[in-house]
Amino acid sequence: MIKDYFALSFKNLKHRGVRSWLTLLGIIIGVTAVVALISLGNGLQLAVASQFGVSSTEIITVQASGVTYGPPGSGAVTPLDIKDVEAIEKLSSVKLAARRNIGTIKLEYKDVVDFSYTVSVADREYRKFIYEQMDIEPLFGKLLKDEDSGKVFLGYNYYATDKGWGAEKLIPGKKILLQDKSFEVVGILKKKGSFVFDNAVFMNEKDMKNLLGFGDNVDIIIVQSINKNLMDKAKEDIEKLMRKRRDVKVGEEDFTVSTPEATLSTVNSILGGVQAFIVIIASISIFIGAIGIINTMTTSVLERKKEIGIMKTIGAKNNQIFMQFFIESGLLGLIGGIVGATFGTLLGIVGISGINNFLGSELVFHIDFLLISFALLGSFSIGAIAGIIPAMNAAKQNPVDALK
């Protein structure tokens, strides 16, 4: 019986043609927006996560506030210095504290100039710590060692991306100019999918200090707690220490102490709020679509009064008439949902591709069948609910009046 209702409903919708599609526009636009933008939001969350470049959840980062231009900490009013690093490492809740400096650098190869970030690599036991926390592995060549003066290793994009120096690739053994001084390339990083790391120039701390002259200033301090259970304590200890060292009160800090998890959680909360706002806006379009369905089904009832009268005359019951129009309006919403989900998925694929091209990441678009299922169920339900009043009006029709 239900199958017959759907078959007859589909036939009636097909007969109405253009009017049906115009009615569906609101549903289509709303579902397209919901599916596409939620898919993009999920993809963007993964893309943001890939940009952090720190693999351990036991890592705390410290940097000066008041950044204006350039890399983190470089424009701070009161920058961190090497004594801050030494003081933090002496805390009982801290295992290691390492400095990182990030600067803008001019790279020249084959008479082509490129500007990028350079990242310092600490020496001694801190080198292994930095490599582990940044999850750095060579694609070609090797990583820098303490004795590698005048040498660098480059982010993946310097090997894979055409920087304008023709078909010849930058590989280990090649010579490049950094700030007009010659350096040898010893390795290329494996692709990390991070815009910063895949485009970075890594060099030993001493070489970078001589090249950029940052002295004892530190852009970022990477801190490893004794263990994961002491993360909160280590963070509190660092904050207390830095307030004392920089002579500031609670709430007046000119520095930030954060963990990858906390930072990522904040970003995800912001993206989640944006997604919720988008869903609300899209819901307005769906609501307009529901009004369109009510209007179309009301018109349909008036146009088919004679048909309703004939159906009642040959024995159709009120509940059968109701179900016919009820399912017809639900099917109208479902078709809009299918079209909207299809367009939304296609837009999501295009959007993820755009994110990959912009950030250099390798996100793979996954069709969210749960999201699509909810979208289809919701569109059918909205259509069906919108058709309740027209369906009730159809069921109440007097057969004698309907046949006049």
C-alpha positions as CSV (number, residue, x, y, z in Angstrom):
1,M,0.0,0.0,0.0
2,I,2.8,2.4,0.9
3,K,4.5,1.6,-2.3
4,D,1.4,2.6,-4.2
5,Y,1.2,5.9,-2.3
6,F,4.8,6.7,-3.3
7,A,4.3,5.6,-7.0
8,L,1.2,7.8,-7.3
9,S,2.8,10.7,-5.5
10,F,5.9,10.6,-7.8
11,K,3.6,10.5,-10.9
12,N,1.7,13.6,-9.6
13,L,4.9,15.5,-8.9
14,K,6.2,14.7,-12.4
15,H,3.0,15.9,-13.9
16,R,3.3,19.3,-12.2
17,G,6.9,19.7,-13.7
18,V,8.2,23.2,-13.4
19,R,6.0,24.1,-10.4
20,S,7.5,21.3,-8.4
21,W,11.1,22.3,-9.1
22,L,10.4,25.9,-8.3
23,T,8.9,24.8,-5.0
24,L,12.0,22.7,-4.3
25,L,14.5,25.7,-4.6
26,G,14.4,26.6,-1.0
27,I,14.9,23.0,0.2
28,I,17.7,22.5,-2.4
29,I,19.6,25.7,-1.4
30,G,19.3,25.0,2.3
31,V,20.4,21.4,2.1
32,T,23.2,22.3,-0.3
33,A,24.5,24.9,2.2
34,V,24.3,22.6,5.2
35,V,26.0,19.6,3.5
36,A,28.7,21.7,1.7
37,L,29.6,24.0,4.6
38,I,29.6,21.3,7.3
39,S,31.8,19.2,5.1
40,L,34.1,22.1,4.5
41,G,34.1,23.0,8.2
42,N,35.2,19.4,9.1
43,G,37.9,19.6,6.4
44,L,39.1,22.9,7.7
45,Q,39.4,21.5,11.2
46,L,41.7,18.8,9.9
47,A,43.7,21.3,7.8
48,V,44.2,23.5,10.9
49,A,45.3,20.5,12.9
50,S,47.9,19.7,10.3
51,Q,49.4,23.2,10.5
52,F,50.5,22.9,14.2
53,G,53.6,20.8,13.4
54,V,53.9,19.5,17.0
55,S,53.1,15.9,17.5
56,S,53.2,15.5,21.3
57,T,50.4,16.3,23.7
58,E,53.0,16.8,26.4
59,I,54.3,20.0,24.8
60,I,53.7,23.5,26.1
61,T,54.6,26.6,24.0
62,V,55.5,30.0,25.5
63,Q,55.7,33.2,23.5
64,A,55.6,36.9,24.0
65,S,52.3,38.7,23.4
66,G,52.0,41.9,21.4
67,V,52.9,40.4,18.0
68,T,52.4,42.9,15.2
69,Y,54.2,41.8,12.1
70,G,56.3,38.8,11.1
71,P,56.8,35.4,12.7
72,P,55.5,34.6,16.2
73,G,57.2,36.7,18.8
74,S,59.2,38.7,16.3
75,G,57.1,41.9,16.9
76,A,56.6,41.5,20.6
77,V,57.0,44.6,22.7
78,T,59.0,42.7,25.3
79,P,60.4,39.6,23.6
80,L,61.5,36.4,25.4
81,D,65.2,35.7,25.8
82,I,67.5,32.8,26.5
83,K,67.4,33.5,30.3
84,D,63.6,32.8,30.2
85,V,64.4,29.4,28.6
86,E,67.0,28.6,31.3
87,A,64.6,29.6,34.1
88,I,61.7,27.5,32.8
89,E,63.9,24.4,32.4
90,K,64.8,24.6,36.1
91,L,61.2,24.1,37.2
92,S,60.5,20.8,38.9
93,S,57.5,20.0,36.6
94,V,59.6,20.6,33.4
95,K,61.8,18.0,31.7
96,L,63.2,20.1,28.8
97,A,62.9,23.7,27.5
98,A,64.2,24.5,24.0
99,R,64.3,27.8,22.1
100,R,63.0,28.3,18.6
101,N,63.5,31.3,16.5
102,I,61.6,32.0,13.3
103,G,62.5,34.7,10.8
104,T,61.9,35.9,7.3
105,I,64.7,35.1,4.9
106,K,65.6,35.8,1.2
107,L,66.5,32.6,-0.7
108,E,68.1,32.8,-4.1
109,Y,68.7,29.9,-6.6
110,K,69.3,30.1,-10.3
111,D,68.9,33.9,-10.1
112,V,65.4,33.5,-8.8
113,V,64.6,35.0,-5.4
114,D,62.0,33.6,-3.0
115,F,61.1,34.8,0.5
116,S,60.1,32.4,3.2
117,Y,60.4,31.5,6.8
118,T,63.6,30.1,8.4
119,V,63.4,28.0,11.5
120,S,66.2,27.4,14.0
121,V,67.3,24.0,15.1
122,A,68.8,23.7,18.6
123,D,72.0,21.8,19.3
124,R,73.1,19.0,21.7
125,E,70.3,17.1,23.4
126,Y,67.7,19.7,22.4
127,R,68.1,18.8,18.7
128,K,66.6,15.3,19.1
129,F,63.8,16.9,21.2
130,I,63.0,19.4,18.5
131,Y,63.0,16.8,15.7
132,E,60.7,14.5,17.7
133,Q,58.2,17.2,18.6
134,M,58.1,18.6,15.1
135,D,57.9,15.1,13.7
136,I,60.6,15.8,11.1
137,E,61.9,13.2,8.8
138,P,64.0,13.5,5.6
139,L,62.6,12.6,2.2
140,F,66.1,12.9,0.7
141,G,69.4,13.4,2.3
142,K,69.7,13.8,6.0
143,L,68.8,16.1,8.9
144,L,71.1,18.7,10.3
145,K,73.7,17.7,12.9
146,D,75.6,19.9,15.4
147,E,78.7,20.1,13.2
148,D,76.8,21.1,10.0
149,S,77.9,24.7,9.7
150,G,76.8,26.5,6.5
151,K,74.2,23.9,5.7
152,V,70.4,23.8,5.7
153,F,67.6,21.4,5.0
154,L,64.4,22.6,3.2
155,G,60.7,22.0,3.4
156,Y,59.1,19.7,0.9
157,N,57.7,22.5,-1.4
158,Y,61.2,23.6,-2.3
159,Y,61.6,20.3,-4.0
160,A,58.1,19.6,-5.3
161,T,56.9,23.1,-6.3
162,D,58.0,25.1,-9.3
163,K,59.5,28.2,-7.7
164,G,60.5,29.6,-11.1
165,W,63.9,28.0,-11.4
166,G,62.9,25.6,-14.2
167,A,62.9,21.8,-14.3
168,E,66.0,21.5,-12.1
169,K,65.0,20.5,-8.6
170,L,66.6,21.6,-5.3
171,I,68.1,18.4,-4.0
172,P,70.8,17.6,-1.4
173,G,74.2,18.8,-2.6
174,K,72.9,22.0,-4.3
175,K,74.1,25.4,-3.2
176,I,71.7,28.2,-2.5
177,L,72.0,31.8,-1.3
178,L,70.4,32.9,2.0
179,Q,70.6,36.6,2.6
180,D,73.3,36.6,-0.1
181,K,75.4,34.0,1.7
182,S,76.1,30.5,0.3
183,F,74.6,27.4,2.1
184,E,74.5,23.8,1.1
185,V,71.3,21.8,1.0
186,V,71.7,18.6,3.0
187,G,68.1,17.3,3.0
188,I,64.5,17.7,1.9
189,L,61.7,17.2,4.5
190,K,59.0,14.6,3.9
191,K,55.7,16.4,3.1
192,K,53.9,17.3,6.3
193,G,50.8,19.1,4.8
194,S,51.7,22.2,6.8
195,F,51.9,25.5,5.0
196,V,54.7,26.7,7.3
197,F,56.8,23.6,7.6
198,D,56.6,22.6,3.9
199,N,57.9,26.1,2.9
200,A,60.4,26.5,5.7
201,V,64.2,26.7,5.6
202,F,65.7,24.9,8.6
203,M,69.2,25.9,9.8
204,N,71.3,25.4,12.9
205,E,70.8,28.0,15.6
206,K,74.3,29.4,15.4
207,D,74.1,29.9,11.6
208,M,70.7,31.6,11.9
209,K,71.9,33.9,14.7
210,N,74.8,35.0,12.6
211,L,72.6,35.5,9.6
212,L,69.7,37.3,11.1
213,G,71.3,38.7,14.3
214,F,68.6,38.0,16.8
215,G,71.1,37.6,19.6
216,D,69.6,36.3,22.9
217,N,66.0,37.0,21.8
218,V,63.7,34.0,21.6
219,D,60.5,33.8,19.5
220,I,59.0,30.5,21.0
221,I,60.0,28.3,23.9
222,I,59.0,24.7,23.5
223,V,58.6,23.0,26.9
224,Q,58.2,19.3,27.7
225,S,56.6,18.5,31.0
226,I,57.8,15.6,33.2
227,N,54.8,13.6,32.2
228,K,51.4,14.1,30.7
229,N,49.7,14.1,34.1
230,L,51.7,17.2,35.1
231,M,50.8,19.3,32.1
232,D,48.4,21.6,34.0
233,K,50.9,22.0,36.9
234,A,53.7,22.7,34.5
235,K,51.6,25.3,32.7
236,E,50.7,27.0,36.0
237,D,54.3,26.9,37.1
238,I,55.5,28.5,33.9
239,E,52.8,31.2,34.1
240,K,53.8,32.1,37.7
241,L,57.5,32.2,36.8
242,M,56.9,34.4,33.8
243,R,54.7,36.8,35.7
244,K,57.4,37.2,38.3
245,R,60.2,37.6,35.7
246,R,58.2,40.1,33.6
247,D,56.7,41.8,36.7
248,V,53.1,41.6,35.6
249,K,49.9,40.7,37.5
250,V,47.3,38.1,36.7
251,G,45.2,39.3,33.8
252,E,48.0,41.7,32.6
253,E,50.2,39.0,31.0
254,D,52.3,40.1,28.1
255,F,53.0,36.4,27.2
256,T,51.0,33.3,26.4
257,V,51.4,29.8,27.6
258,S,49.5,27.2,25.6
259,T,49.3,23.5,24.6
260,P,48.5,22.2,21.1
261,E,45.4,20.5,22.5
262,A,44.1,23.7,24.1
263,T,44.9,25.9,21.1
264,L,43.3,23.3,18.7
265,S,40.2,23.1,21.0
266,T,39.8,26.9,20.8
267,V,40.1,26.9,17.0
268,N,37.6,24.0,16.8
269,S,35.2,25.8,19.0
270,I,35.3,28.9,16.8
271,L,34.8,26.7,13.7
272,G,32.0,24.9,15.4
273,G,30.3,28.2,16.2
274,V,30.7,29.3,12.6
275,Q,29.1,26.0,11.4
276,A,26.2,26.4,13.8
277,F,25.6,30.0,12.5
278,I,25.7,28.7,8.9
279,V,23.2,25.9,9.8
280,I,20.8,28.6,11.2
281,I,21.1,30.7,8.1
282,A,20.6,27.7,5.9
283,S,17.5,26.7,8.0
284,I,15.9,30.0,6.9
285,S,16.1,28.8,3.3
286,I,14.7,25.5,4.3
287,F,11.8,27.2,6.2
288,I,11.0,29.2,3.1
289,G,11.1,26.0,1.1
290,A,8.6,24.5,3.6
291,I,6.3,27.5,3.0
292,G,6.6,26.9,-0.7
293,I,5.5,23.3,-0.2
294,I,2.5,24.3,1.8
295,N,1.5,26.7,-0.9
296,T,2.0,24.2,-3.7
297,M,0.1,21.4,-1.9
298,T,-2.8,23.8,-1.0
299,T,-3.0,24.7,-4.7
300,S,-2.8,21.1,-5.6
301,V,-5.7,20.2,-3.3
302,L,-7.9,22.9,-5.0
303,E,-6.9,21.8,-8.5
304,R,-7.7,18.2,-7.7
305,K,-11.0,18.5,-6.0
306,K,-12.7,16.5,-8.7
307,E,-10.1,13.8,-8.4
308,I,-10.6,13.6,-4.6
309,G,-14.4,13.4,-5.1
310,I,-14.0,10.5,-7.5
311,M,-11.6,8.7,-5.2
312,K,-14.1,9.1,-2.3
313,T,-17.0,8.0,-4.5
314,I,-15.3,4.7,-5.3
315,G,-14.5,4.0,-1.7
316,A,-11.4,5.9,-0.7
317,K,-11.3,6.6,3.0
318,N,-10.3,9.9,4.6
319,N,-7.0,8.5,6.0
320,Q,-6.1,7.2,2.5
321,I,-6.7,10.6,1.0
322,F,-4.7,12.2,3.8
323,M,-1.8,9.7,3.3
324,Q,-1.7,10.3,-0.4
325,F,-1.2,14.1,0.0
326,F,1.0,13.7,3.1
327,I,3.5,11.4,1.3
328,E,3.3,13.5,-1.8
329,S,4.5,16.6,0.1
330,G,7.2,14.5,2.0
331,L,8.4,13.2,-1.4
332,L,8.6,16.7,-2.6
333,G,10.9,17.6,0.3
334,L,12.9,14.4,-0.2
335,I,13.7,15.1,-3.8
336,G,14.9,18.6,-2.8
337,G,17.1,17.0,-0.2
338,I,18.6,14.5,-2.7
339,V,19.4,17.3,-5.2
340,G,20.8,19.5,-2.4
341,A,22.9,16.7,-0.9
342,T,24.4,16.0,-4.3
343,F,25.3,19.6,-5.0
344,G,26.5,20.0,-1.4
345,T,28.8,17.0,-1.7
346,L,30.2,18.3,-5.0
347,L,30.9,21.7,-3.5
348,G,32.5,20.0,-0.6
349,I,34.9,18.1,-2.9
350,V,35.8,21.4,-4.7
351,G,36.3,23.2,-1.4
352,I,38.6,20.5,0.0
353,S,40.6,20.6,-3.2
354,G,40.9,24.4,-2.7
355,I,42.1,24.0,0.9
356,N,44.7,21.5,-0.3
357,N,46.0,23.9,-3.0
358,F,46.1,26.9,-0.6
359,L,47.7,25.2,2.4
360,G,49.6,22.5,0.6
361,S,47.9,19.8,2.7
362,E,46.7,16.4,1.5
363,L,43.2,16.2,2.9
364,V,41.0,13.5,1.4
365,F,37.3,14.2,1.1
366,H,35.2,11.6,2.8
367,I,31.5,11.5,2.1
368,D,29.7,11.8,5.4
369,F,26.8,9.3,4.9
370,L,25.5,10.1,8.4
371,L,25.2,13.8,7.6
372,I,23.6,13.0,4.2
373,S,21.1,10.6,5.8
374,F,20.1,13.2,8.4
375,A,19.7,15.8,5.6
376,L,17.5,13.4,3.6
377,L,15.4,12.4,6.6
378,G,15.1,16.0,7.6
379,S,14.0,17.2,4.2
380,F,11.4,14.4,3.9
381,S,10.1,15.2,7.4
382,I,10.0,19.0,6.7
383,G,8.1,18.3,3.4
384,A,5.7,15.9,5.1
385,I,5.0,18.3,8.1
386,A,4.5,21.1,5.6
387,G,1.9,19.0,3.9
388,I,-0.2,18.1,6.9
389,I,-2.6,20.9,6.7
390,P,-3.2,20.6,2.9
391,A,-3.5,16.8,3.4
392,M,-6.1,17.3,6.1
393,N,-8.1,19.7,3.9
394,A,-8.0,17.1,1.1
395,A,-9.3,14.4,3.5
396,K,-12.2,16.6,4.7
397,Q,-13.5,17.3,1.2
398,N,-17.2,16.4,0.7
399,P,-17.4,14.1,-2.3
400,V,-20.6,15.7,-3.5
401,D,-19.1,19.2,-3.4
402,A,-15.9,18.0,-4.9
403,L,-17.7,16.6,-7.9
404,K,-19.7,19.7,-8.7
